[in-house]
Amino acid sequence: MKVLVAGSKGMLAHDLIPIISKEHETTSLGVDELDITDKKNVFDVVGEIRPDLIVNCAAYSRVDEAEKDKEQAFLVNAYGVQQLALACQEYGCALCHISTDYVFDGKSTKPYQPFDLPCPVSAYGASKLAGETFVRSILNRYYLIRTSSLYGKNGTNFVYTILRLAEKEQALRVVQDQQMSPTWTVNLAQGILRLICTGNFGVYHLTDQTDGGINWYEFASQILKTKGSHKEIEPTTSQEFARPAKRPQYSVLDTSLFTLCSGYEPMPWQESLQHFIDMI
Ligand SMILES: NC(=O)c1ccc[n+]([C@@H]2O[C@H](COP(=O)([O-])OP(=O)(O)OC[C@H]3O[C@@H](n4cnc5c(N)ncnc54)[C@H](OP(=O)(O)O)[C@@H]3O)[C@@H](O)[C@H]2O)c1
């Protein structure tokens, strides 16, 4: 298959591109070559390359900054995605689009199914939901994959933050009242590779396996344990540790439909973390 990856300089794309390139003829472009908010640029590039599938890794992903910078978040995550979807429609290619657990409000007590009703509580979540809506209303041939709490080699992420803070003297305080499933970008990339070969278009959830979710305090503790650090961590609450953007209290995603439709089994989160820490 001829695949075009948009947003090639990002954290997910960094791990996805080598994995996809092994099996597919892949062109990967960063914002300098393919700015998804520039309609002419999008149509010119897609018209020239004529991919069978576009994987969209481009996004405005700064959750807290999006609260003050809503216009830019919507420009990239909604309008930009709309342009990609329209170009896919024009040139007859499929779209694999990546979305987020932050489209949900976090009021559930059990893992979210792909067809549960989204209700974002942040500007970032709202902008990503708007992008999803464009994909679903413009195209029939799409894979829409929601994932959560990504960490990978090439990007700012929670694992790096905890390891960096652990080296300093200050006490670590991490929230204990938000449940999620962390996801290693290499695993997400492997899952994407499996799904895009199936032709089973639709909405999916893919994260690492946590059996109902873990909280950030547990995740931080496991990061230090895996690294062999004895630094103490103190649990705290999201009220004490306020941030500009509200996070869902519970954003665990049910991945069973992904496994059913692709055959890909998510890796247990501790195993993923071990691989990642061994690698960095
Ligand atoms: N990170 C997470 O924890 C997480 C969780 C759930 C879902 N997701 C979703 O997963 C996907 C990948 O996330 P990620 O962490 O890999 O994001 P990332 O590292 O921020 O990568 C996104 C890339 O898109 C680029 N970009 C921004 N505006 C663009 C535009 N107009 N045209 C083309 N490229 C543009 C960014 O460039 P600049 O850096 O120069 O802006 C960046 O290189 C995103 O859809 C994100 O919403 C992420």
The ligand as an SDF file (V2000), in Angstrom:
LIG
                    3D

 48 52  0  0  0  0  0  0  0  0999 V2000
    0.5940   12.5730   23.5790 N   0  0  0  0  0  0  0  0  0  0  0  0
   -0.4260   11.9680   24.1820 C   0  0  0  0  0  0  0  0  0  0  0  0
   -0.3870   11.6580   25.3830 O   0  0  0  0  0  0  0  0  0  0  0  0
   -1.6740   11.6370   23.3990 C   0  0  0  0  0  0  0  0  0  0  0  0
   -2.7330   11.0070   24.0530 C   0  0  0  0  0  0  0  0  0  0  0  0
   -3.8780   10.6750   23.3230 C   0  0  0  0  0  0  0  0  0  0  0  0
   -3.9540   10.9780   21.9760 C   0  0  0  0  0  0  0  0  0  0  0  0
   -2.9240   11.6110   21.3650 N   0  0  0  0  0  0  0  0  0  0  0  0
   -3.0390   11.9130   19.9290 C   0  0  0  0  0  0  0  0  0  0  0  0
   -2.0690   11.1300   19.2580 O   0  0  0  0  0  0  0  0  0  0  0  0
   -1.6020   11.8220   18.1000 C   0  0  0  0  0  0  0  0  0  0  0  0
   -0.0890   11.8830   18.1240 C   0  0  0  0  0  0  0  0  0  0  0  0
    0.3130   12.5730   19.3000 O   0  0  0  0  0  0  0  0  0  0  0  0
    1.8330   12.9510   19.5920 P   0  0  0  0  0  0  0  0  0  0  0  0
    1.9980   12.9070   21.0630 O   0  0  0  0  0  0  0  0  0  0  0  0
    2.7340   12.1890   18.7040 O   0  0  0  0  0  0  0  0  0  0  0  0
    1.8060   14.4890   19.1590 O   0  0  0  0  0  0  0  0  0  0  0  0
    3.0310   15.4490   18.8530 P   0  0  0  0  0  0  0  0  0  0  0  0
    4.3100   14.8560   19.3300 O   0  0  0  0  0  0  0  0  0  0  0  0
    2.6440   16.8050   19.3410 O   0  0  0  0  0  0  0  0  0  0  0  0
    3.0720   15.4450   17.2650 O   0  0  0  0  0  0  0  0  0  0  0  0
    2.1850   16.1820   16.4960 C   0  0  0  0  0  0  0  0  0  0  0  0
    2.9610   16.7390   15.3310 C   0  0  0  0  0  0  0  0  0  0  0  0
    2.0640   17.4860   14.5010 O   0  0  0  0  0  0  0  0  0  0  0  0
    2.7400   18.6540   14.1020 C   0  0  0  0  0  0  0  0  0  0  0  0
    1.8120   19.6820   13.6590 N   0  0  0  0  0  0  0  0  0  0  0  0
    1.2500   20.6930   14.3640 C   0  0  0  0  0  0  0  0  0  0  0  0
    0.4980   21.4570   13.5580 N   0  0  0  0  0  0  0  0  0  0  0  0
    0.5810   20.9110   12.3200 C   0  0  0  0  0  0  0  0  0  0  0  0
    0.0360   21.2530   11.0690 C   0  0  0  0  0  0  0  0  0  0  0  0
   -0.7310   22.3360   10.9090 N   0  0  0  0  0  0  0  0  0  0  0  0
    0.3360   20.4890    9.9950 N   0  0  0  0  0  0  0  0  0  0  0  0
    1.1320   19.4090   10.1150 C   0  0  0  0  0  0  0  0  0  0  0  0
    1.7140   19.0400   11.2810 N   0  0  0  0  0  0  0  0  0  0  0  0
    1.4230   19.7830   12.3750 C   0  0  0  0  0  0  0  0  0  0  0  0
    3.5100   19.0540   15.3300 C   0  0  0  0  0  0  0  0  0  0  0  0
    4.5140   19.9820   15.0080 O   0  0  0  0  0  0  0  0  0  0  0  0
    4.9720   21.0500   16.1520 P   0  0  0  0  0  0  0  0  0  0  0  0
    5.4820   20.2370   17.2970 O   0  0  0  0  0  0  0  0  0  0  0  0
    5.9870   21.8360   15.4220 O   0  0  0  0  0  0  0  0  0  0  0  0
    3.7260   21.8110   16.5090 O   0  0  0  0  0  0  0  0  0  0  0  0
    4.0710   17.7130   15.7680 C   0  0  0  0  0  0  0  0  0  0  0  0
    5.2680   17.4060   15.0720 O   0  0  0  0  0  0  0  0  0  0  0  0
   -2.3080   13.1820   18.1200 C   0  0  0  0  0  0  0  0  0  0  0  0
   -3.4530   13.1170   17.3110 O   0  0  0  0  0  0  0  0  0  0  0  0
   -2.7250   13.3480   19.5600 C   0  0  0  0  0  0  0  0  0  0  0  0
   -3.8680   14.1750   19.6790 O   0  0  0  0  0  0  0  0  0  0  0  0
   -1.7720   11.9430   22.0370 C   0  0  0  0  0  0  0  0  0  0  0  0
  1  2  1  0
  2  3  2  0
  2  4  1  0
  4  5  1  0
  4 48  2  0
  5  6  2  0
  6  7  1  0
  7  8  2  0
  8  9  1  0
  8 48  1  0
  9 10  1  0
  9 46  1  0
 10 11  1  0
 11 12  1  0
 11 44  1  0
 12 13  1  0
 13 14  1  0
 14 15  2  0
 14 16  1  0
 14 17  1  0
 17 18  1  0
 18 19  2  0
 18 20  1  0
 18 21  1  0
 21 22  1  0
 22 23  1  0
 23 24  1  0
 23 42  1  0
 24 25  1  0
 25 26  1  0
 25 36  1  0
 26 27  1  0
 26 35  1  0
 27 28  2  0
 28 29  1  0
 29 30  1  0
 29 35  2  0
 30 31  1  0
 30 32  2  0
 32 33  1  0
 33 34  2  0
 34 35  1  0
 36 37  1  0
 36 42  1  0
 37 38  1  0
 38 39  2  0
 38 40  1  0
 38 41  1  0
 42 43  1  0
 44 45  1  0
 44 46  1  0
 46 47  1  0
M  CHG  2   8   1  16  -1
M  END
$$$$
